[in-house]
Amino acid sequence: MSRKPNLALVGATGAVGTVMIDIINNRENIWGEIRLIASARSAGKKIRVHGEDLTVVALAPEAFDGIDIAMFDVPDEVSEVWAPIAAQRGAIAIDNSGAFRMNDLVPLVVPEVNPEQAKNRPLGIISNPNCTTLTMMAALGALHDKWTLKELVVSSYQAVSGAGAAGIDELAAELAVVGGNATLGSQSDDVRAALAATGNDLSNSLWAHPIALNVIPFAGSLKDGGHSSEELKVRNESRKILGIKDLKVAASCVRVPVQVSHSLTVHATFAESLTADEVRNLLEQQPSIRVLDDPANGVYPTPSHVAGQDPTFVGRIRQSLDFDKSIELFVVGDNLRKGAALNTYEIAELVAKEF
């Protein structure tokens, strides 16, 4: 790096943007200028970054002037318009939305897995994967390099924060109602009735069913064949990141009453035979992975332990009883950090080395 590049954060006042600010403040300052960008209603707000109070500026084409790298933590429809504008103004856009993930001209990057793809950006845009896919990618990338991944069966247990601030608020509101009544959940629809009695008929909820004391076997929007958008992301993004166009993937995505951290059960089949000990040893060598795997003593990753931490946590490592080339894993990652803000920032750090 011959000079310090200038960095912009678009969506600096949002949920993921707030996590991004924390990540920036807790990592080495490798930047020249850091510019915070948000909607007009947030413009003028002061946010402290590396000991300096920075003023948020309104999203506009000129906001990208002089910027080398622009990170986007905004909805798809905002990124779809503004990431190309940032690129046109000379910035490398790193987008956390789903707007460009499956665009053949936009690389989908996980620095531990395919860092070389960050330079393959003809549109000047790099995409960050979906948080569910990202949760397992560091582990699967390492295993694929060693044994060649062929098939993947995944069930995800996704935190409500994956649905945004509204999901967090809904779970908190429901817990405030059900938390003091130990009998709830023992009769059909009694949780729904308890919520309705307090004025919450779920009409303003993201879900048609209570999320407290419940699991909802659907995440995302409905697509062809009865699959959800989240399930298709797991399939399509895994193929693109790992560079396996014919990877066989089956995914089921479930929303669970957890505020932060996505969990996945993973059944992975490889071209070569492997053992649980070999997998455990390999994963323990990965710098961004923490292995917690001593079930006899109650040691395995859980969402409440992983929340707020950067690494991917892996446990319950075992060889499939009836499949000598398959391994079972339980993987947990903070969906707001590694699943969103952290990976975006790590891509920015990777690109910064080009300057």
TORKOLTI-303760 format. One record per residue (C-alpha): residue in three letters; x, y, z; residue number from 0. Coordinates in nm, 4 decimals. Example, Ala and Ser with C-alpha at 12.3 -4.5 7.8 and 13.67 -1.06 7.14 Angstrom:
["ALA", [1.2300, -0.4500, 0.7800], 0]
["SER", [1.3670, -0.1060, 0.7140], 1]
END
This chain:
["MET", [0.0000, 0.0000, 0.0000], 0]
["SER", [0.1725, 0.3167, -0.1234], 1]
["ARG", [-0.0979, 0.5469, 0.0104], 2]
["LYS", [-0.3945, 0.5294, 0.2408], 3]
["PRO", [-0.7152, 0.4974, 0.0371], 4]
["ASN", [-1.0255, 0.6989, 0.1204], 5]
["LEU", [-1.3215, 0.5014, 0.2515], 6]
["ALA", [-1.6944, 0.5741, 0.2431], 7]
["LEU", [-1.9649, 0.3937, 0.4393], 8]
["VAL", [-2.3117, 0.4215, 0.2856], 9]
["GLY", [-2.5865, 0.3439, 0.5352], 10]
["ALA", [-2.3748, 0.4540, 0.8289], 11]
["THR", [-2.6718, 0.5060, 1.0624], 12]
["GLY", [-2.8520, 0.1769, 0.9898], 13]
["ALA", [-2.8398, -0.1485, 1.1888], 14]
["VAL", [-2.5516, -0.3019, 0.9934], 15]
["GLY", [-2.3858, 0.0374, 0.9517], 16]
["THR", [-2.3752, 0.0768, 1.3287], 17]
["VAL", [-2.1999, -0.2599, 1.3594], 18]
["MET", [-1.9638, -0.1510, 1.0828], 19]
["ILE", [-1.8673, 0.1612, 1.2798], 20]
["ASP", [-1.7798, -0.0600, 1.5759], 21]
["ILE", [-1.5667, -0.2842, 1.3526], 22]
["ILE", [-1.3867, 0.0153, 1.2008], 23]
["ASN", [-1.3129, 0.1556, 1.5462], 24]
["ASN", [-1.1699, -0.1734, 1.6673], 25]
["ARG", [-0.9376, -0.2414, 1.3753], 26]
["GLU", [-0.6234, -0.0708, 1.2530], 27]
["ASN", [-0.6923, 0.2605, 1.0828], 28]
["ILE", [-0.5573, 0.2061, 0.7322], 29]
["TRP", [-0.7632, 0.4836, 0.5742], 30]
["GLY", [-0.6938, 0.8371, 0.4609], 31]
["GLU", [-1.0389, 0.9913, 0.4900], 32]
["ILE", [-1.3415, 0.8070, 0.6257], 33]
["ARG", [-1.6676, 0.9505, 0.4961], 34]
["LEU", [-2.0052, 0.8548, 0.6436], 35]
["ILE", [-2.3026, 0.8676, 0.4076], 36]
["ALA", [-2.6720, 0.8159, 0.4807], 37]
["SER", [-3.0153, 0.9415, 0.3828], 38]
["ALA", [-3.0964, 1.3114, 0.3908], 39]
["ARG", [-3.2813, 1.2732, 0.7218], 40]
["SER", [-2.9623, 1.1450, 0.8882], 41]
["ALA", [-2.7335, 1.4050, 0.7341], 42]
["GLY", [-2.5625, 1.6236, 0.9917], 43]
["LYS", [-2.5531, 1.3558, 1.2580], 44]
["LYS", [-2.2178, 1.3190, 1.4362], 45]
["ILE", [-2.0586, 0.9758, 1.4756], 46]
["ARG", [-1.7237, 0.9134, 1.6454], 47]
["VAL", [-1.4770, 0.7165, 1.4342], 48]
["HIS", [-1.1180, 0.6562, 1.5457], 49]
["GLY", [-1.1431, 0.9362, 1.7999], 50]
["GLU", [-1.2842, 1.1933, 1.5595], 51]
["ASP", [-1.6428, 1.3176, 1.5361], 52]
["LEU", [-1.7455, 1.2737, 1.1728], 53]
["THR", [-2.0483, 1.4432, 1.0212], 54]
["VAL", [-2.2814, 1.2244, 0.8187], 55]
["VAL", [-2.3356, 1.3568, 0.4661], 56]
["ALA", [-2.6407, 1.3012, 0.2488], 57]
["LEU", [-2.6349, 1.0378, -0.0234], 58]
["ALA", [-2.5646, 1.2153, -0.3522], 59]
["PRO", [-2.3327, 1.1589, -0.6524], 60]
["GLU", [-2.0825, 1.4146, -0.5268], 61]
["ALA", [-2.0603, 1.2326, -0.1931], 62]
["PHE", [-1.8350, 0.9800, -0.3700], 63]
["ASP", [-1.5899, 1.2326, -0.5106], 64]
["GLY", [-1.2377, 1.1499, -0.3952], 65]
["ILE", [-1.3473, 0.8148, -0.2514], 66]
["ASP", [-1.1495, 0.5021, -0.3391], 67]
["ILE", [-1.3615, 0.2351, -0.1698], 68]
["ALA", [-1.7327, 0.2669, -0.0857], 69]
["MET", [-1.9045, 0.0104, 0.1372], 70]
["PHE", [-2.2825, -0.0188, 0.0976], 71]
["ASP", [-2.4941, -0.1361, 0.3919], 72]
["VAL", [-2.8336, -0.0426, 0.2472], 73]
["PRO", [-3.1389, -0.2203, 0.0954], 74]
["ASP", [-3.1208, -0.3780, -0.2486], 75]
["GLU", [-3.3106, -0.1005, -0.4213], 76]
["VAL", [-3.0704, 0.1633, -0.2887], 77]
["SER", [-2.7564, -0.0302, -0.3813], 78]
["GLU", [-2.8947, -0.1084, -0.7256], 79]
["VAL", [-2.9034, 0.2643, -0.8044], 80]
["TRP", [-2.6114, 0.4022, -0.6063], 81]
["ALA", [-2.3360, 0.1392, -0.6273], 82]
["PRO", [-2.2992, 0.1965, -1.0052], 83]
["ILE", [-2.2954, 0.5731, -0.9422], 84]
["ALA", [-2.0143, 0.5303, -0.6889], 85]
["ALA", [-1.8231, 0.3195, -0.9419], 86]
["GLN", [-1.8764, 0.5827, -1.2099], 87]
["ARG", [-1.7286, 0.8431, -0.9740], 88]
["GLY", [-1.4151, 0.6330, -0.9361], 89]
["ALA", [-1.4839, 0.4300, -0.6233], 90]
["ILE", [-1.4748, 0.0513, -0.5882], 91]
["ALA", [-1.8185, -0.0354, -0.4520], 92]
["ILE", [-1.8483, -0.3210, -0.2008], 93]
["ASP", [-2.2139, -0.4057, -0.1650], 94]
["ASN", [-2.3762, -0.5940, 0.1217], 95]
["SER", [-2.7194, -0.6175, -0.0431], 96]
["GLY", [-2.8507, -0.8844, -0.2764], 97]
["ALA", [-2.8655, -0.6523, -0.5756], 98]
["PHE", [-2.5564, -0.7834, -0.7560], 99]
["ARG", [-2.4748, -1.1202, -0.5990], 100]
["MET", [-2.5696, -1.3355, -0.8962], 101]
["ASN", [-2.4524, -1.0883, -1.1620], 102]
["ASP", [-2.1885, -1.2676, -1.3692], 103]
["LEU", [-1.9856, -0.9458, -1.3906], 104]
["VAL", [-1.9751, -0.8977, -1.0115], 105]
["PRO", [-1.7567, -1.1195, -0.7910], 106]
["LEU", [-1.9090, -1.2673, -0.4751], 107]
["VAL", [-1.6237, -1.2632, -0.2278], 108]
["VAL", [-1.5358, -1.4273, 0.1029], 109]
["PRO", [-1.1732, -1.3315, 0.1749], 110]
["GLU", [-1.0894, -1.6650, 0.3419], 111]
["VAL", [-1.2229, -1.8590, 0.0421], 112]
["ASN", [-1.1831, -1.6704, -0.2883], 113]
["PRO", [-0.9819, -1.3508, -0.2284], 114]
["GLU", [-0.8478, -1.3546, -0.5838], 115]
["GLN", [-1.1961, -1.2811, -0.7149], 116]
["ALA", [-1.1914, -0.9333, -0.5590], 117]
["LYS", [-0.9798, -0.8137, -0.8521], 118]
["ASN", [-1.2247, -0.9533, -1.1064], 119]
["ARG", [-1.4649, -0.6548, -1.0991], 120]
["PRO", [-1.5365, -0.5201, -1.4506], 121]
["LEU", [-1.8273, -0.3108, -1.3183], 122]
["GLY", [-1.6239, -0.1738, -1.0286], 123]
["ILE", [-1.8551, -0.3569, -0.7863], 124]
["ILE", [-1.7848, -0.6443, -0.5443], 125]
["SER", [-2.0717, -0.8235, -0.3733], 126]
["ASN", [-2.0963, -0.9583, -0.0194], 127]
["PRO", [-2.2846, -1.2897, 0.0274], 128]
["ASN", [-2.6054, -1.3433, 0.2190], 129]
["CYS", [-2.5581, -1.3847, 0.5937], 130]
["THR", [-2.6836, -1.7451, 0.5955], 131]
["THR", [-2.4432, -1.8565, 0.3242], 132]
["LEU", [-2.1584, -1.6665, 0.4894], 133]
["THR", [-2.2060, -1.8440, 0.8205], 134]
["MET", [-2.0682, -2.1696, 0.6796], 135]
["MET", [-1.8365, -2.0477, 0.4040], 136]
["ALA", [-1.5077, -2.0233, 0.5941], 137]
["ALA", [-1.5463, -2.3826, 0.7109], 138]
["LEU", [-1.6680, -2.5220, 0.3803], 139]
["GLY", [-1.4012, -2.3380, 0.1836], 140]
["ALA", [-1.1255, -2.4970, 0.3906], 141]
["LEU", [-1.2814, -2.8432, 0.3649], 142]
["HIS", [-1.3403, -2.8082, -0.0095], 143]
["ASP", [-0.9758, -2.7193, -0.0701], 144]
["LYS", [-0.8727, -3.0429, 0.1021], 145]
["TRP", [-1.1367, -3.2983, 0.0011], 146]
["THR", [-1.3473, -3.1443, -0.2854], 147]
["LEU", [-1.7073, -3.0734, -0.1889], 148]
["LYS", [-1.9734, -3.2538, -0.3956], 149]
["GLU", [-2.3040, -3.2266, -0.2083], 150]
["LEU", [-2.4472, -3.0093, 0.0670], 151]
["VAL", [-2.7580, -3.0496, 0.2822], 152]
["VAL", [-2.8197, -2.7530, 0.5112], 153]
["SER", [-3.0815, -2.6484, 0.7640], 154]
["SER", [-3.0498, -2.2948, 0.8955], 155]
["TYR", [-3.1853, -2.1579, 1.2211], 156]
["GLN", [-3.1904, -1.7855, 1.1550], 157]
["ALA", [-3.1995, -1.5038, 1.4104], 158]
["VAL", [-3.4719, -1.2421, 1.3834], 159]
["SER", [-3.2116, -0.9690, 1.3276], 160]
["GLY", [-3.1665, -1.1206, 0.9831], 161]
["ALA", [-3.5026, -0.9644, 0.9037], 162]
["GLY", [-3.3852, -0.6211, 1.0223], 163]
["ALA", [-3.4689, -0.3959, 1.3144], 164]
["ALA", [-3.8384, -0.4802, 1.2826], 165]
["GLY", [-3.7614, -0.8438, 1.3579], 166]
["ILE", [-3.5638, -0.7527, 1.6683], 167]
["ASP", [-3.8434, -0.5268, 1.7901], 168]
["GLU", [-4.1133, -0.7876, 1.7292], 169]
["LEU", [-3.9352, -1.0609, 1.9241], 170]
["ALA", [-3.8636, -0.8208, 2.2107], 171]
["ALA", [-4.2283, -0.7135, 2.2237], 172]
["GLU", [-4.3535, -1.0718, 2.2225], 173]
["LEU", [-4.1057, -1.1817, 2.4892], 174]
["ALA", [-4.2266, -0.8992, 2.7123], 175]
["VAL", [-4.5722, -1.0576, 2.6986], 176]
["VAL", [-4.4926, -1.4265, 2.7231], 177]
["GLY", [-4.1935, -1.4128, 2.9545], 178]
["GLY", [-4.3936, -1.3946, 3.2756], 179]
["ASN", [-4.6328, -1.6794, 3.1979], 180]
["ALA", [-4.4785, -2.0245, 3.2331], 181]
["THR", [-4.7884, -2.1989, 3.0953], 182]
["LEU", [-4.7747, -2.0417, 2.7510], 183]
["GLY", [-4.6757, -2.2737, 2.4700], 184]
["SER", [-4.8547, -2.5736, 2.6169], 185]
["GLN", [-5.1834, -2.5296, 2.4272], 186]
["SER", [-5.2630, -2.4722, 2.0626], 187]
["ASP", [-5.2289, -2.1030, 1.9699], 188]
["ASP", [-5.2186, -1.9875, 2.3322], 189]
["VAL", [-4.9199, -1.7618, 2.2551], 190]
["ARG", [-5.1152, -1.5958, 1.9749], 191]
["ALA", [-5.4102, -1.5445, 2.2108], 192]
["ALA", [-5.1864, -1.3943, 2.4811], 193]
["LEU", [-5.0381, -1.1491, 2.2321], 194]
["ALA", [-5.3809, -1.0552, 2.0997], 195]
["ALA", [-5.5014, -0.9859, 2.4531], 196]
["THR", [-5.2352, -0.7152, 2.4787], 197]
["GLY", [-5.3290, -0.5613, 2.1441], 198]
["ASN", [-5.0728, -0.7399, 1.9269], 199]
["ASP", [-5.2682, -0.9258, 1.6598], 200]
["LEU", [-4.9496, -0.9714, 1.4518], 201]
["SER", [-5.0857, -0.7445, 1.1795], 202]
["ASN", [-4.7677, -0.5380, 1.2040], 203]
["SER", [-4.5374, -0.8360, 1.2442], 204]
["LEU", [-4.3041, -0.9671, 0.9745], 205]
["TRP", [-4.4481, -1.3107, 1.0389], 206]
["ALA", [-4.7962, -1.4598, 1.0274], 207]
["HIS", [-4.7250, -1.6547, 1.3464], 208]
["PRO", [-4.5746, -1.5678, 1.6852], 209]
["ILE", [-4.1966, -1.5900, 1.6879], 210]
["ALA", [-4.1694, -1.6110, 2.0696], 211]
["LEU", [-4.1775, -1.9722, 2.1977], 212]
["ASN", [-4.1966, -2.0829, 1.8354], 213]
["VAL", [-4.0043, -2.1616, 1.5201], 214]
["ILE", [-4.1242, -2.0596, 1.1754], 215]
["PRO", [-4.0230, -2.2993, 0.8952], 216]
["PHE", [-3.9837, -2.0255, 0.6376], 217]
["ALA", [-3.7426, -1.7365, 0.5847], 218]
["GLY", [-3.7463, -1.4924, 0.2955], 219]
["SER", [-4.0016, -1.4779, 0.0153], 220]
["LEU", [-4.1797, -1.7613, -0.1663], 221]
["LYS", [-4.0243, -1.8733, -0.4933], 222]
["ASP", [-4.1020, -2.1396, -0.7559], 223]
["GLY", [-4.1368, -2.4955, -0.6347], 224]
["GLY", [-4.2189, -2.3901, -0.2793], 225]
["HIS", [-3.8607, -2.2867, -0.2025], 226]
["SER", [-3.7852, -1.9656, -0.0171], 227]
["SER", [-3.5537, -1.6919, -0.1382], 228]
["GLU", [-3.3176, -1.7669, 0.1514], 229]
["GLU", [-3.2939, -2.1323, 0.0493], 230]
["LEU", [-3.2136, -2.0405, -0.3101], 231]
["LYS", [-2.9449, -1.7991, -0.1895], 232]
["VAL", [-2.7751, -2.0787, 0.0034], 233]
["ARG", [-2.7689, -2.2936, -0.3112], 234]
["ASN", [-2.6756, -2.0349, -0.5714], 235]
["GLU", [-2.4276, -1.8343, -0.3658], 236]
["SER", [-2.2450, -2.1445, -0.2391], 237]
["ARG", [-2.1921, -2.2530, -0.5984], 238]
["LYS", [-2.0586, -1.9130, -0.7029], 239]
["ILE", [-1.8261, -1.8557, -0.4038], 240]
["LEU", [-1.6753, -2.2041, -0.4129], 241]
["GLY", [-1.6594, -2.2130, -0.7928], 242]
["ILE", [-1.8591, -2.5373, -0.8139], 243]
["LYS", [-2.1247, -2.4824, -1.0796], 244]
["ASP", [-2.2806, -2.8266, -1.0353], 245]
["LEU", [-2.2707, -2.8424, -0.6539], 246]
["LYS", [-2.5780, -3.0302, -0.5306], 247]
["VAL", [-2.7457, -2.8312, -0.2523], 248]
["ALA", [-3.0609, -2.8869, -0.0483], 249]
["ALA", [-3.1502, -2.6160, 0.2026], 250]
["SER", [-3.4287, -2.5501, 0.4529], 251]
["CYS", [-3.4331, -2.2125, 0.6280], 252]
["VAL", [-3.6079, -2.1648, 0.9619], 253]
["ARG", [-3.6632, -1.8477, 1.1649], 254]
["VAL", [-3.6037, -1.8984, 1.5382], 255]
["PRO", [-3.6586, -1.6785, 1.8486], 256]
["VAL", [-3.2956, -1.5679, 1.8740], 257]
["GLN", [-3.1945, -1.2035, 1.8431], 258]
["VAL", [-2.8458, -1.2425, 1.6921], 259]
["SER", [-2.6464, -1.5274, 1.5319], 260]
["HIS", [-2.7487, -1.7730, 1.2634], 261]
["SER", [-2.6943, -2.1452, 1.3226], 262]
["LEU", [-2.6693, -2.4156, 1.0577], 263]
["THR", [-2.6658, -2.7929, 1.0592], 264]
["VAL", [-2.4481, -2.8994, 0.7679], 265]
["HIS", [-2.4261, -3.2411, 0.6016], 266]
["ALA", [-2.1381, -3.2127, 0.3545], 267]
["THR", [-2.0321, -3.4857, 0.1116], 268]
["PHE", [-1.6882, -3.4877, -0.0512], 269]
["ALA", [-1.5087, -3.6629, -0.3366], 270]
["GLU", [-1.2586, -3.8167, -0.0945], 271]
["SER", [-1.3021, -4.0079, 0.2297], 272]
["LEU", [-1.2379, -3.8106, 0.5476], 273]
["THR", [-1.2689, -3.8472, 0.9227], 274]
["ALA", [-1.4041, -3.6264, 1.1970], 275]
["ASP", [-1.0574, -3.5956, 1.3501], 276]
["GLU", [-0.9104, -3.4807, 1.0181], 277]
["VAL", [-1.1859, -3.2223, 0.9796], 278]
["ARG", [-1.1449, -3.1013, 1.3358], 279]
["ASN", [-0.7690, -3.0637, 1.2968], 280]
["LEU", [-0.8014, -2.8735, 0.9710], 281]
["LEU", [-1.0654, -2.6336, 1.1038], 282]
["GLU", [-0.8601, -2.5634, 1.4170], 283]
["GLN", [-0.5851, -2.4309, 1.1902], 284]
["GLN", [-0.8112, -2.1712, 1.0250], 285]
["PRO", [-0.7550, -1.8217, 1.1725], 286]
["SER", [-1.1199, -1.7135, 1.1451], 287]
["ILE", [-1.2688, -2.0340, 1.2881], 288]
["ARG", [-1.3075, -2.1399, 1.6508], 289]
["VAL", [-1.3773, -2.5081, 1.7139], 290]
["LEU", [-1.5954, -2.5829, 2.0179], 291]
["ASP", [-1.6423, -2.9567, 2.0047], 292]
["ASP", [-1.6576, -3.1475, 2.3313], 293]
["PRO", [-2.0228, -3.2527, 2.3614], 294]
["ALA", [-1.9491, -3.4880, 2.6529], 295]
["ASN", [-1.8811, -3.1746, 2.8559], 296]
["GLY", [-2.1494, -2.9580, 2.6996], 297]
["VAL", [-1.9063, -2.7734, 2.4727], 298]
["TYR", [-2.0529, -2.6689, 2.1366], 299]
["PRO", [-2.1380, -2.3341, 1.9798], 300]
["THR", [-2.4660, -2.1605, 2.0609], 301]
["PRO", [-2.6086, -1.8318, 1.9308], 302]
["SER", [-2.6041, -1.6603, 2.2681], 303]
["HIS", [-2.2326, -1.7333, 2.3086], 304]
["VAL", [-2.1360, -1.6385, 1.9546], 305]
["ALA", [-2.3287, -1.3072, 1.9401], 306]
["GLY", [-2.0974, -1.0068, 1.9207], 307]
["GLN", [-1.7939, -1.2111, 1.8152], 308]
["ASP", [-1.6156, -1.2101, 1.4802], 309]
["PRO", [-1.5086, -1.5733, 1.4224], 310]
["THR", [-1.7161, -1.8568, 1.2824], 311]
["PHE", [-1.7767, -2.1225, 1.5477], 312]
["VAL", [-1.7976, -2.4931, 1.4600], 313]
["GLY", [-1.8921, -2.7912, 1.6732], 314]
["ARG", [-2.0705, -3.1293, 1.6722], 315]
["ILE", [-1.8161, -3.2528, 1.4182], 316]
["ARG", [-1.8856, -3.6147, 1.3337], 317]
["GLN", [-1.8666, -3.8536, 1.0431], 318]
["SER", [-2.2007, -3.9566, 0.8993], 319]
["LEU", [-2.2831, -4.3087, 1.0116], 320]
["ASP", [-2.3936, -4.4298, 0.6702], 321]
["PHE", [-2.1839, -4.2090, 0.4414], 322]
["ASP", [-1.8057, -4.2523, 0.4584], 323]
["LYS", [-1.7411, -3.9379, 0.2542], 324]
["SER", [-1.9805, -3.7159, 0.4510], 325]
["ILE", [-1.9354, -3.5024, 0.7608], 326]
["GLU", [-2.1902, -3.3438, 0.9945], 327]
["LEU", [-2.1231, -2.9994, 1.1446], 328]
["PHE", [-2.3030, -2.7398, 1.3550], 329]
["VAL", [-2.1916, -2.3907, 1.2548], 330]
["VAL", [-2.2786, -2.0581, 1.4217], 331]
["GLY", [-2.1894, -1.7036, 1.3243], 332]
["ASP", [-2.3005, -1.3544, 1.4217], 333]
["ASN", [-2.5168, -1.2586, 1.1238], 334]
["LEU", [-2.4611, -0.8855, 1.1784], 335]
["ARG", [-2.0826, -0.9153, 1.1991], 336]
["LYS", [-1.9257, -1.1915, 0.9890], 337]
["GLY", [-2.2609, -1.2398, 0.8173], 338]
["ALA", [-2.2732, -0.8801, 0.7003], 339]
["ALA", [-2.0555, -0.5932, 0.8224], 340]
["LEU", [-1.7330, -0.7808, 0.8975], 341]
["ASN", [-1.7059, -0.9625, 0.5658], 342]
["THR", [-1.7795, -0.6378, 0.3804], 343]
["TYR", [-1.5059, -0.4644, 0.5768], 344]
["GLU", [-1.2603, -0.7502, 0.5224], 345]
["ILE", [-1.3194, -0.7180, 0.1487], 346]
["ALA", [-1.2443, -0.3448, 0.1826], 347]
["GLU", [-0.9213, -0.4276, 0.3672], 348]
["LEU", [-0.8310, -0.6703, 0.0896], 349]
["VAL", [-0.8918, -0.4113, -0.1823], 350]
["ALA", [-0.7037, -0.1445, 0.0171], 351]
["LYS", [-0.3835, -0.3434, -0.0342], 352]
["GLU", [-0.4022, -0.2505, -0.4040], 353]
["PHE", [-0.3340, 0.1164, -0.3269], 354]
END
